[in-house]
Amino acid sequence: MFNIYFRCDLFLMKDLVLKHALINAVEHDGKGDIQAIVKKVLSEKPELKSKIKMLLAEIKKTTKEVNSWKIEKQNKKMEELGIEIEVKKKEEKLELPELPNAEMGKVVLRLAPFPDAPMHIGQARMIILNYYYAKKYKGKLFLVIDDTIGSGEKIIEPKAYDWIIEDLKWLGIDYDKIFYKSDRIELHYEVAESLIKKDAAYVCFCDVETLRKNREKGIKCSHRNHSIDENLRLWKEMLDEKYPEGKATLRLKTSMSNPNPAFRDRVLCRIVKREHPRVGKKYSVWPMLEFSWAVDDYYLGITHVIRGKDLVMEDLMEDFIWNVLGWKKSIFIHYGLFTIEEIGKISKTRIRKSIVSGEYSGWDDSRTWTLMSLKKRGIQPEAIKNFILRLGLSEADITVPVKILYSENRKLIDPIANRYFAIIDPVEIKIKDPQKVKEVRISLHPDFSEKGDRKITVNTEKIYVSSEDYKKFSGEEIGLAYLFVVKLDKTSRFISEKIPMNIQKIQWVSEPNVKIKILMPDGKIINVLAEPEIKKTKEDQIIQLVRIGFCKVNKVGKETILYFIHK
């Protein structure tokens, strides 16, 4: 009869030594240093000082073997064992370039979400860049809910007002003040009238098709010749609801020979009769997006406008209006579009259709890539911030692999995630071993002994391994992690209690066990067999299923459900 608890401690020590021998070797061109490894091991497991002779012998032996390997083999072994290395030559500080003409304490920036849905990972770039620069310059950051309905194709979702605030709170974004565009319509009317009085705007009755053709051909609209007084009268009639929706618009007088046809006499305001979620039917004339920003950026004192380069039309409109009115201008800074390689462009329209059809469970479905879905999955807000800052501030369009976001997240959750065994697609095996029932204690986290251990009952008559491991290693000697070595088969032969350092180790589950469900990012559900200790986890806890990946606990009880985060 062997002392299984002592043996587990010994295996843990061997694993710890191997980990630090590999890390130290890879960090130093393939040659690890014994003294450095001793310090690393003891800093992680101070209690091993009581076994210092045994520890030193193990470190010398392991270091000698690891140093004899080529660097490619060392890296491959680290990959097999799931060891990730961060070379800490210097603590990395993510910095962005200086803003032009920015004065400390005088920078004013704004966030400008439209309340049609929760915010998604793409919008995080606008949020985090503005937040970063507001903090950098000790300036102000305003949240301006862009809830105008001048653009007919954009429909407000009433719940989105709260979703936006909740998303920002979760991201840790604090702002100085919140504004709603729907509260500022009277101000937009005043500025519109000022433009009319300067003969820079006119009321137009052209239909959409005529407007489009005139723009393409550079033909001036006949209504453009109205006098200022006539335009003021017609403008008042628009405000007094004398015209039906689509009948009249207020247009800006730009050059009809402008090289960009879309910029020729653009619409400033249009008639919209539908009810608004906040102000009801108080207004029937609504400003278009770019006109509202020309007004609000000036009156809110926005010094720098940081936004995607796809919004160049807004730049042109704002600049033109500011010139007409003689207003001080904001400075425009642009960033390019970014997409995540594995998901492509995020379409709120497509997502909404998938929700309505029942394909998606809601806006927090993992396939939406909204911030609320990332929160639900276990992606940390700090990981999103670091991910965005790594993209930098560049006008180049970029496509990035999702593993960059996952790498940032892994740094944050790896230290807090307790480890558990679970098996996908289990295959039952029996071990020819005289000790049919025993217990094994395994650390909840290999790097933090203070977290304690978990106790697993082992019934050697019934042990489960994954079908993938069974197919791959059948007939070979394999280490059942923290247990022993067997020759893998349906009836596996016990080989030895000691698991050699170089042998492949796999996770396993015995009886009793727990059936759990894992909801994957692509919406699929995987049924898994897990060790019973997983029942002690709590909702929202982040754990790691060994060799499977990190998960967030959604529900524990009669049914245990996890959300898969990433490997």
C-alpha positions in Angstrom: 0.0 0.0 0.0 1.6 3.3 -1.0 1.0 6.7 0.5 -1.0 8.3 -2.3 -0.9 11.8 -0.7 2.9 11.8 -0.5 3.1 10.6 -4.0 0.8 13.4 -5.3 3.0 16.0 -3.5 6.0 14.4 -5.2 4.3 14.6 -8.6 3.3 18.2 -8.0 7.0 19.0 -7.2 8.2 17.3 -10.3 5.7 19.1 -12.5 6.6 22.4 -10.9 10.3 21.8 -11.4 9.8 20.8 -15.0 7.7 23.9 -15.6 10.3 26.3 -14.3 13.2 24.4 -15.9 11.5 24.8 -19.3 10.6 28.4 -18.8 14.1 29.3 -17.7 15.7 27.4 -20.5 13.5 29.0 -23.2 14.1 32.5 -21.7 17.9 31.9 -21.9 18.5 30.5 -25.3 17.8 26.9 -24.3 20.0 26.7 -21.2 18.4 26.9 -17.8 20.1 28.1 -14.6 19.8 25.8 -11.5 19.9 28.6 -8.9 17.3 30.7 -10.8 15.0 27.7 -11.0 15.4 27.0 -7.3 14.3 30.5 -6.5 11.3 30.3 -8.8 10.2 27.0 -7.4 10.6 28.1 -3.8 8.8 31.4 -4.4 5.8 29.5 -5.7 6.0 26.7 -3.1 7.8 27.8 0.0 6.8 24.6 1.8 9.2 22.7 -0.3 12.1 24.1 1.8 11.4 21.2 4.2 12.4 18.8 1.3 15.3 20.9 0.0 17.6 18.0 -0.6 15.1 16.1 -2.6 14.1 19.3 -4.4 17.7 20.2 -5.4 18.3 16.7 -6.7 15.2 16.9 -8.8 16.1 20.4 -10.2 19.6 19.3 -11.1 18.4 16.1 -12.8 15.5 17.9 -14.7 17.6 20.9 -15.7 20.3 18.7 -17.1 17.8 16.8 -19.2 15.9 19.9 -20.4 19.2 21.7 -21.3 20.1 18.7 -23.5 17.1 19.3 -25.6 17.0 21.5 -28.7 15.1 24.7 -28.3 12.4 23.4 -30.6 11.8 20.4 -28.4 11.6 22.7 -25.3 9.0 24.8 -26.9 7.0 21.8 -28.1 7.1 20.3 -24.6 5.8 23.6 -23.1 3.0 23.6 -25.7 2.1 20.0 -24.8 2.0 20.8 -21.1 0.0 24.1 -21.6 2.8 26.2 -20.2 2.6 29.8 -21.5 5.6 32.1 -21.1 5.7 35.9 -20.8 9.2 37.2 -21.0 9.2 40.1 -18.5 12.3 42.0 -19.6 10.3 45.2 -18.8 6.8 45.8 -17.7 5.1 46.7 -21.0 3.2 50.0 -21.0 0.7 50.4 -23.7 1.0 54.0 -25.0 -0.7 55.9 -27.8 0.6 58.9 -29.7 0.0 62.4 -28.5 -3.0 64.3 -29.6 -2.3 67.3 -31.8 -2.6 70.7 -30.0 -3.8 69.0 -26.8 -3.4 71.0 -23.6 -3.3 69.3 -20.2 -6.6 69.8 -18.4 -8.3 71.4 -21.5 -9.1 68.4 -23.7 -12.8 67.6 -24.1 -13.9 64.4 -25.8 -17.2 62.6 -26.3 -18.6 59.1 -26.8 -21.4 59.0 -29.3 -23.4 55.8 -29.3 -26.7 55.5 -31.1 -29.2 53.6 -28.9 -30.3 50.8 -31.2 -28.7 47.9 -29.5 -26.1 47.0 -26.9 -22.6 48.1 -27.8 -20.3 45.5 -29.5 -16.6 44.8 -29.6 -16.1 47.0 -32.7 -17.5 50.0 -30.8 -15.1 49.4 -28.0 -12.4 51.1 -30.0 -14.3 54.4 -30.0 -15.0 54.1 -26.3 -11.6 53.1 -25.1 -9.6 55.5 -27.3 -11.6 58.5 -26.1 -11.5 57.3 -22.5 -7.7 56.8 -22.7 -7.0 60.3 -24.0 -9.4 61.9 -21.6 -7.4 60.4 -18.7 -4.1 61.0 -20.3 -4.8 64.8 -20.6 -6.8 65.0 -17.4 -9.6 66.3 -19.5 -13.4 65.7 -19.7 -15.3 62.9 -21.3 -19.0 63.4 -22.2 -21.5 60.6 -23.0 -23.7 62.0 -25.7 -26.5 59.6 -26.6 -27.0 60.2 -30.3 -30.8 59.6 -30.3 -31.9 61.7 -33.2 -34.2 60.0 -35.7 -33.4 62.1 -38.8 -32.0 59.0 -40.5 -35.0 56.9 -41.3 -33.2 53.6 -41.5 -32.0 53.8 -37.8 -34.5 52.7 -35.3 -34.1 53.3 -31.6 -34.4 50.4 -29.1 -35.7 51.9 -25.8 -33.8 49.3 -23.7 -30.6 50.4 -25.4 -30.4 53.6 -23.3 -29.8 51.4 -20.2 -27.7 48.9 -22.0 -25.2 51.6 -23.1 -24.8 52.8 -19.5 -24.5 49.3 -18.2 -21.9 48.4 -20.9 -19.8 51.5 -20.0 -20.0 50.7 -16.3 -18.8 47.2 -16.9 -15.9 48.4 -19.0 -14.9 50.7 -16.2 -15.5 53.9 -18.3 -16.4 56.9 -16.2 -17.6 60.0 -17.9 -18.2 63.6 -16.6 -21.7 64.2 -17.9 -24.4 62.6 -20.0 -26.4 64.4 -22.7 -29.2 63.2 -24.9 -29.5 64.7 -28.4 -33.3 64.5 -28.1 -33.1 67.1 -25.3 -31.2 69.5 -27.6 -33.5 69.7 -30.7 -34.4 73.4 -30.0 -30.8 74.3 -30.2 -30.5 72.5 -33.5 -33.5 74.5 -34.8 -31.8 77.8 -33.7 -28.6 76.9 -35.6 -30.6 75.8 -38.7 -32.4 79.2 -38.7 -29.0 80.9 -38.4 -27.8 79.1 -41.5 -30.9 80.1 -43.4 -30.4 83.7 -42.4 -26.8 83.5 -43.8 -28.3 82.2 -47.1 -26.4 78.9 -46.4 -29.5 76.6 -46.2 -32.8 76.3 -48.0 -36.1 74.4 -47.8 -36.3 71.8 -50.6 -39.3 69.9 -51.9 -37.5 67.5 -54.3 -38.2 63.8 -53.9 -35.4 61.4 -53.2 -34.9 60.3 -56.8 -34.8 63.9 -58.1 -32.3 64.8 -55.4 -30.1 61.9 -56.3 -30.1 62.7 -60.0 -29.4 66.4 -59.5 -26.5 65.6 -57.3 -25.0 63.2 -59.8 -25.3 65.7 -62.6 -24.3 68.8 -60.5 -27.7 70.4 -61.2 -28.9 73.1 -58.7 -32.3 72.5 -57.3 -34.9 75.1 -58.3 -35.8 75.7 -54.7 -32.2 76.8 -54.0 -33.1 80.2 -55.5 -35.7 81.0 -52.8 -35.0 84.2 -50.9 -34.0 84.1 -47.3 -37.4 85.4 -46.2 -39.1 82.7 -48.2 -36.9 80.0 -46.7 -37.6 81.3 -43.2 -41.3 81.1 -43.9 -41.1 77.5 -45.3 -38.9 76.5 -42.4 -41.5 77.7 -40.0 -44.1 75.8 -41.9 -42.0 72.6 -41.5 -41.8 73.2 -37.8 -45.5 73.9 -37.6 -46.2 70.5 -39.2 -47.7 71.9 -42.4 -46.1 69.2 -44.5 -46.3 65.3 -44.5 -43.2 63.2 -43.9 -40.9 63.2 -46.9 -42.4 66.3 -48.5 -39.8 68.9 -47.4 -36.2 68.9 -46.2 -33.8 71.6 -45.1 -30.6 71.4 -47.2 -27.2 73.0 -46.9 -25.9 75.1 -49.8 -22.6 73.5 -50.8 -21.0 73.6 -54.2 -22.8 71.5 -56.8 -19.4 71.0 -58.5 -17.9 69.4 -55.4 -15.9 66.3 -56.5 -17.9 64.2 -54.0 -21.6 64.1 -55.3 -22.8 62.9 -51.9 -21.6 66.2 -50.4 -23.6 68.4 -52.8 -26.4 70.2 -51.0 -26.7 67.7 -48.2 -29.8 67.4 -46.1 -29.6 69.1 -42.7 -33.1 68.3 -41.3 -36.0 66.2 -42.4 -39.6 65.5 -41.3 -40.1 62.3 -39.3 -43.6 61.7 -37.9 -42.9 58.5 -35.8 -42.9 58.6 -32.0 -39.6 59.0 -30.2 -39.0 56.8 -27.1 -38.0 59.8 -24.9 -39.8 62.8 -26.2 -42.8 61.2 -27.9 -44.2 63.3 -30.8 -42.9 66.6 -29.4 -40.8 67.1 -32.6 -41.6 66.2 -36.2 -38.5 67.8 -37.7 -35.2 66.0 -36.8 -31.6 66.9 -37.6 -29.5 64.6 -39.6 -26.5 63.0 -37.8 -23.7 65.2 -39.2 -25.6 68.4 -38.7 -26.4 67.6 -35.1 -22.7 66.9 -34.5 -21.7 70.2 -36.0 -23.9 71.9 -33.5 -23.2 69.8 -30.4 -19.4 69.5 -30.9 -19.3 73.3 -30.9 -21.6 74.0 -28.0 -20.2 71.2 -25.8 -16.7 72.5 -26.4 -15.4 69.2 -27.9 -11.7 69.8 -28.6 -10.9 66.6 -30.4 -13.2 64.2 -32.3 -11.8 60.7 -32.3 -13.7 58.4 -34.6 -13.5 55.9 -37.5 -12.2 57.1 -40.9 -15.5 55.9 -42.4 -17.2 59.0 -41.0 -15.4 61.4 -43.3 -18.7 62.9 -44.4 -19.3 64.0 -40.9 -16.0 65.8 -41.0 -16.8 67.6 -44.2 -20.2 68.7 -43.0 -19.0 69.9 -39.6 -16.1 71.8 -41.1 -18.3 73.5 -43.7 -20.9 74.6 -41.1 -18.3 75.8 -38.7 -16.8 77.9 -41.5 -20.2 79.4 -42.4 -20.9 80.3 -38.8 -17.3 81.4 -37.9 -17.1 78.9 -35.1 -14.0 77.5 -33.5 -13.3 74.0 -34.9 -12.6 70.7 -33.2 -9.6 68.6 -34.4 -10.5 65.4 -36.1 -8.4 62.2 -35.4 -9.3 59.0 -37.3 -8.6 55.4 -36.8 -9.1 52.6 -39.4 -11.7 49.9 -39.3 -10.8 46.7 -37.6 -12.3 43.3 -37.9 -11.7 40.1 -35.9 -10.6 37.5 -38.4 -12.8 34.7 -37.1 -16.1 36.7 -37.0 -15.8 39.3 -39.8 -18.0 42.4 -39.8 -20.5 42.7 -37.0 -24.0 43.6 -38.4 -26.6 44.7 -35.8 -29.3 44.2 -38.5 -28.3 40.6 -39.0 -28.0 40.0 -35.3 -31.5 41.5 -34.7 -33.0 39.2 -37.4 -31.3 36.2 -35.8 -32.8 37.1 -32.4 -36.3 37.6 -33.9 -36.1 34.3 -35.7 -35.1 32.5 -32.5 -31.7 31.4 -33.9 -30.0 33.6 -31.2 -31.2 33.6 -27.6 -30.8 37.4 -27.3 -28.3 40.2 -27.5 -26.2 38.4 -24.9 -25.9 35.3 -27.1 -22.2 34.5 -27.6 -22.5 34.8 -31.3 -23.4 38.5 -31.2 -20.0 39.7 -29.9 -21.8 42.4 -27.9 -20.1 43.6 -24.8 -22.8 42.0 -22.7 -22.2 38.7 -24.5 -18.4 38.9 -23.8 -19.2 39.7 -20.1 -21.5 36.7 -19.9 -18.7 34.5 -21.4 -16.1 35.6 -19.0 -14.0 38.0 -21.1 -12.6 40.6 -18.7 -13.0 44.3 -19.3 -9.3 45.0 -18.8 -8.5 42.4 -21.5 -10.7 44.4 -23.9 -9.0 47.6 -23.0 -5.5 46.2 -23.5 -6.6 44.6 -26.8 -7.9 47.9 -28.2 -4.8 49.8 -27.0 -2.6 47.2 -28.8 -4.4 48.0 -32.0 -3.1 51.6 -31.6 -4.3 54.7 -33.3 -3.8 54.2 -37.0 -5.9 54.9 -40.1 -4.9 51.6 -41.6 -7.7 49.0 -41.8 -6.6 45.9 -39.9 -7.8 42.3 -39.4 -6.7 40.7 -36.2 -7.0 37.1 -35.0 -9.2 36.6 -31.9 -6.3 34.9 -30.1 -4.9 38.3 -29.4 -8.0 39.2 -27.3 -7.9 35.8 -25.7 -4.2 36.1 -24.9 -4.9 39.4 -23.0 -7.8 37.7 -21.2 -5.8 34.6 -20.3 -3.3 36.7 -18.5 -6.0 38.0 -16.2 -8.0 34.8 -15.6 -5.3 32.1 -15.4 -4.2 33.1 -11.9 -7.8 33.0 -10.6 -9.1 29.9 -12.3 -9.2 26.7 -10.3 -8.5 23.6 -12.2 -10.8 20.6 -12.7 -10.9 17.4 -14.8 -13.5 16.9 -17.4 -13.9 14.6 -20.3 -15.5 15.2 -23.7 -16.9 12.1 -25.4 -15.8 9.7 -22.6 -14.5 6.2 -23.1 -14.7 3.8 -20.1 -11.6 1.9 -19.1 -10.8 -0.5 -16.3 -7.4 -0.6 -14.5 -5.8 -3.8 -13.5 -4.7 -2.6 -10.1 -5.1 -4.3 -6.7 -6.3 -1.0 -5.1 -9.7 -0.7 -6.6 -10.8 2.4 -4.6 -8.6 5.2 -3.4 -8.5 8.9 -3.0 -6.2 11.4 -4.6 -5.7 15.1 -3.6 -4.8 17.5 -6.4 -4.1 21.2 -6.0 -6.9 23.5 -7.2 -4.2 25.6 -8.9 -0.7 24.4 -9.7 0.8 27.8 -9.1 -1.0 28.8 -5.9 -0.9 26.2 -3.1 -2.8 28.6 -0.8 -5.9 27.9 -2.8 -6.0 24.4 -1.3 -6.7 21.0 -2.9 -9.6 19.0 -4.2 -10.2 15.4 -3.2 -11.2 12.9 -5.9 -12.3 9.4 -5.3 -10.8 7.0 -7.7 -12.6 3.7 -8.6 -10.1 1.9 -10.8 -13.0 -0.4 -12.1 -14.4 2.7 -13.9 -12.2 5.4 -15.2 -13.1 7.6 -18.2 -10.8 9.2 -20.7 -11.7 11.2 -23.8 -12.2 9.3 -27.0 -9.7 11.6 -28.6 -7.0 10.6 -26.1 -8.1 6.9 -26.3 -7.7 6.8 -30.1 -4.4 8.7 -30.0 -2.7 6.8 -27.2 -4.4 3.4 -27.3 -1.8 0.6 -26.7 0.8 3.1 -25.4 2.0 3.9 -21.9 0.3 7.0 -20.7 0.2 9.0 -17.5 -3.2 9.5 -15.8 -2.4 12.9 -14.4 -1.5 12.8 -10.6 -2.5 9.1 -10.5 -0.2 6.5 -12.2 1.0 5.1 -15.5 -1.0 2.6 -17.5 -0.8 0.9 -20.8 -4.0 2.4 -22.3 -6.7 -0.1 -23.4 -10.3 -1.0 -22.4 -8.7 -3.0 -19.7 -5.6 -1.0 -19.0 -2.5 -2.5 -17.3 -1.1 -0.7 -14.4 2.6 0.1 -15.0 3.9 2.3 -12.2 3.0 4.8 -9.5 5.8 7.1 -10.7 4.9 9.1 -13.8 8.1 9.9 -15.7 8.7 13.5 -16.6 8.6 13.0 -20.4 5.5 10.8 -20.6 2.3 12.3 -21.9 -0.2 13.0 -19.2 -4.0 13.1 -19.7 -6.9 14.1 -17.5 -9.4 11.5 -16.4 -12.7 11.2 -14.5 -13.8 8.3 -12.3 -16.9 7.6 -10.2 -18.7 9.4 -8.8 -18.9 12.1 -11.5 -21.1 14.9 -12.7 -22.7 15.5 -16.1 -22.3 19.1 -17.2 -23.1 21.2 -20.3 -20.7 23.6 -22.0 -22.2 26.3 -24.2 -19.6 27.1 -26.9 -19.0 30.5 -28.6 -20.6 29.2 -31.8 -23.8 28.3 -30.0 -23.2 24.6 -29.8 -23.7 22.7 -26.6 -21.2 20.0 -25.5 -22.1 17.4 -22.9 -19.1 16.6 -20.6 -18.4 14.3 -17.8 -16.6 16.0 -14.9 -15.1 15.3 -11.5 -17.7 15.9 -8.7 -15.7 18.7 -7.1 -17.0 21.0 -9.8 -20.3 21.0 -7.9 -18.6 23.2 -5.3 -18.1 26.0 -7.8 -20.3 29.1 -7.7 -22.2 31.0 -10.4 -20.0 33.4 -12.3 -16.8 31.7 -11.1 -14.1 31.3 -13.7 -12.5 27.9 -13.8 -10.2 25.9 -16.1 -11.1 22.4 -17.4 -7.7 20.8 -17.8 -6.7 20.5 -21.5 -10.1 21.7 -22.6 -10.1 25.4 -21.7 -11.4 28.2 -19.5 -15.1 28.4 -18.6 -17.4 30.6 -16.7 -19.9 28.9 -14.4 -23.4 29.8 -15.4 -25.4 27.5 -13.2 -24.7 24.9 -10.5 -27.3 22.5 -9.1 -29.5 19.8 -10.7 -28.0 21.0 -14.0 -24.5 22.5 -14.2 -23.9 24.8 -17.2 -20.7 26.4 -18.2 -19.9 29.1 -20.8 -16.7 28.3 -22.7 -14.4 31.3 -22.8 -11.3 30.1 -24.7 -8.4 27.7 -24.4 
